[in-house]
Amino acid sequence: MTESTKTLTVGYNAALAMAPGANLSAYVQAASAVPILSAEREQALAEKLFYEDCVESARELVLAHLRFVVHIARSYSGYGLSEADLIQEGNVGLMKAVKRFDPTKGVRLVSFAVHWIKAEMHEYILRNWRIVKVATTKSQRKLFFNLRSAKKTLDWLTVDETRAIASDLGVDEAEVRRMEGRLTSRDVAFDLPVDADDDEGGFAPQHYLEDSSADPAMTVEAEDATRNSEERLQRALNDLDERSRDIVSRRWLAETKATLHELAAEYGVSAERIRQLETNAMKKLRTSIAA
């Protein structure tokens, strides 16, 4: 066995035997020990995988690019998430890239894989950076990852800076301000930690966010009363003759109320007669509802 082959085998075994979460330093060292593939060797492995579905070729391509995943993961260290977890997610993206890599396109695997590696890391960051998801649309996701680097200081953005960032990223200025607020906010537990003392009790959101009006029993009672009133009113309206029901509905229940003179012209009677019909109908309604 040649020295280069021995080094390659040791690198493979070390990288395969370790996960980033178990011992990150050892994992990074093992990933760095795997030799970088020459363009010719990479092309040969990619073609064997592409045409013959060779698993060993895929394994060698993945292992030779683990160091690249580590490099990308370190560029996301400012999000306060575990580097080991970011590497794990990036490795998933790398494996997806290797599976989809087409050697006939004339590009190196590393150029193709960077999109897939970053995509998996971005998904992990958005899922875990905050309890509440900070970005859901494509434009919000783009803004989330660009705004941090676009801000030159830790201060709030000025009007001109906000306008410039919105123009560069192709989003609304209001969206930039909203995302800035999300980036500068922090998660707060709804209730107190187990080891909190009594003096901190009043600062827990469970105390000052309480809605005293949201009593389930009162809500159900109010809904039942409203539904009962509507049913009684509908029955009472059905007991009226058609003309009286129309007058009451258009005078009291319609979005745009009809006047006495409009109804009088429509029914060919005086406005006073319409008023008398309305008064009689209202009396019948009150009697029917109260019964």
N, C-alpha and C positions, 0 to 999 in steps of 0.2 A: 504493500500500500504506500503510495507516494505521500509526501508531507502535505501537499495541498489537499489531497483526498482525505487524509486523516483530520486535518483542520475542519474541512467541510462536514465530516461525519460528527465530530465533537460538537460543532455548532448546531447541527440539526438536533442531535440528541438533547442538548441542553435546552434549546428553545422549545422542543416538544414536551419536555418533562416539566416545564415550569409555566405557571400562569402569573400574570402581573400582580394579582392580588396577594399571592403567597409570599413573594419576595421580589419587590419591584426592582431593586438594584441588581439582583442576580439575573432577573429576566432581561433587563436592558443590556447587561453585559453579554448575555447569551445571544440576544438578537443582534448585537453589534459584531459578534464573533462569526456570524454566518457571512461568507464572502459575497461581495456584490457580483451579480452576473454580468458577463460581457454581453454585448448586443447580439453576438452570434449565438451564444448559449441560450439567452432569453428567447430568441426567435425560434430556436430548435425546440425548446420546451413548450412554448406557446403553440407551435404547430402540432406537436404530438398530442397536446391536450385538446386542441381544436378539432383535429381530424380523427383522433383515436380515443378521445375521452380518457386519457391516461391520468390516473389519480396521483401517481408518484410525481409526474410533471407538475401537476397543480400544487402538490405539497412543496416542491422545491421552489416554485415561483413565489408562493406565499411566504415561506421562511426567509427568502432572500430580500424581501421587502418589509419585514417586521421593523427594522430600524427606521424606515421612513414613517411608519405609523407612530412610533415613539416621538419622532421629531415634530410631527403635526400636533400630537396630543399636548406637547409642552407649550405650543402657541396658544392653547386655551386654558392656561393655568390661572388666569385672572378671574375665572368664574367660581372659584371656591369649591370645585368638585374634585373628586379623587382622580389623580392621574392614571392610576391603575384601571379604573372603570372606563375612563376615556380611551385608553389603549385597547381594552377589550372590545369596546364598541367600534373603534377604528379597524380592528382586526376583522370584525364581521364585514365591514365595508370592503376591506381588502379582498376577502374571500369572494364576495359578490363580484368584485371587479375582475378577479382572475377567471371566474366562471364565464363572464361575459366578454372577455378580451378577444378581439379578432386580430390575429397576427397579419392579416392581409392588408390592414389599413396603413401600415408603415410608420406607426408611432411606438414609442417605448411604453411599457406597462405602467411605469411610474406616472407618466403624464395622463394616462387614462384612469388610473386608480385614485388619483387625488380627489376627484369629484365624489366617488363612492365612499371613501374614507371620511371626508368632511361631512357628507350627508348623514352618516350614522352618528357621528359625534354631535352634529347640530341637533338631531332628534333627541339624543340623550340629554344634552344641555337644556333644551326647552322643556323636557319632561321633568327634570329634577332641579332646575335652578331656583324655582319658587314653588310653593304649594299650589298657588293659583297660576294657571298657565298664562304666560305673558305675551305669547304670540300665536295666533291661529291662522291668519291669512298669509299668503305668500309675501305681500308687501311688508307686513309686520315682522315676519321672520327675517327678511332682508334688512329691515331697519334695526332690529335687535342686535344683529351681529356687526353692523357697521357703525352704529351710533357710539358705541364705547370707544372705538378707535378714532372716530371723527371729533370727539370732544377733546379739546386741547388742554383743558384744566378740569379740576374737580368742581368748579363753580357751575351754576345754572347757565344754560346757553342764553346768549343775547338774542335780540330779535334778528340781527343780521346773520348770526351763526345758524339760527334755526332756519332762516330762509335759504341759506346756502346749502345746508344739509338736505333740506327737503328737495331742492332743485337737483342736487347731485344724485340722490337716491330715487327720484321720481315719485315722491309721496307728498301728501298734504302737510302743511306746517302744523296743523292741529294734531296730526298723527305723530309728528316728531315730539311735540310737547307731551302728549300722552305717554309715549314710550319712555321719555326721559323721566317722567314721574314714576313709572314702573321700575326703571333701573335704579332709582335712588331710594325706593321704598324697601321695606324688609318685612319678613313674615313675623307675625305675632300669634302666639298660641291663644286660642279662644278661652281656655281656662288656665288656672294657676298651675305652675309646676308642683310636683309632690312635696318638694322640700321648701316651698315658699312659706314665709311667716305671715302673721295676721296683718302686719302693717302694709303689705303689698296687695292685700285682698281687693281693695277698691280699684286697683289699676287693671284688673283682668277684664277683657272685653265681655266676658259672660255677665258682668255686672252692669256696665254702662250701655251695652247694646241690647239689653233686655227690652222686649216689646210687651208692655203690660196689657195691650189691647188684643194680643194674639192668643186669647184663651180659646182652646178648641171647643169647649162646651158653649161659650157665648157665640162663637162663630156659627156653630150648627144651629143654635137657637134662632139667631138672626136670619139665617138662610131659610129655616122652616117657616118663620113668621112672614118673610117676604113672599115665599112660594104660596103660602096659604092665602095671603091677601090678594095676590094676583089671580088665584083660582076663583076666589069668591067674587072678585070684580068681573071676571070673564063670565061667570054664571049669571050675575046680575045684568050684565049687558045683553046677554042672550035672551033674557026675559022681556026686554024692551021691544017695541015694534021697530020695523026697519028704519023709518024716518027719525024717530027719537034716538035710536042707536047711532045713526049717522051724524045727527046734530051734536050729540055729546062727544062722540069720537073726534069730530073735526074741531069742536070748540075747546076741548080739554086735553085730548090725547095725541093729536097730530103734532108733527114737528113745527109746521107753519099753521098757526091758528086761523080759522075762518072767522070773519066778522058776521054780525047779525044781518047786515045789509046784503052781504054776499050770499048767505044761505036763503034770505028772503027772496032775492032775485031768482035763485035757482029753483026754489019750490013754488014760486008764484004767489007768495003770501006776504004779509007785512012783517017788518022787523019785530014789532011787538008780539006777533003770533009766534015767531021763532023763539023769542025770549020766554013766552009762556010754555011752549013745548019743552024747552031746555029746563025750566024750573020744575015742571012736573016730572021729567025724566030723572033729574037729580034726586028728587024726593023718593022716587021708586027705587033708585039705586041704593040710597042710604038705608031704606027699609029692608031691602033684600040682603044687603051686606050684613046688617046688624042682626038679622034673623038667625 
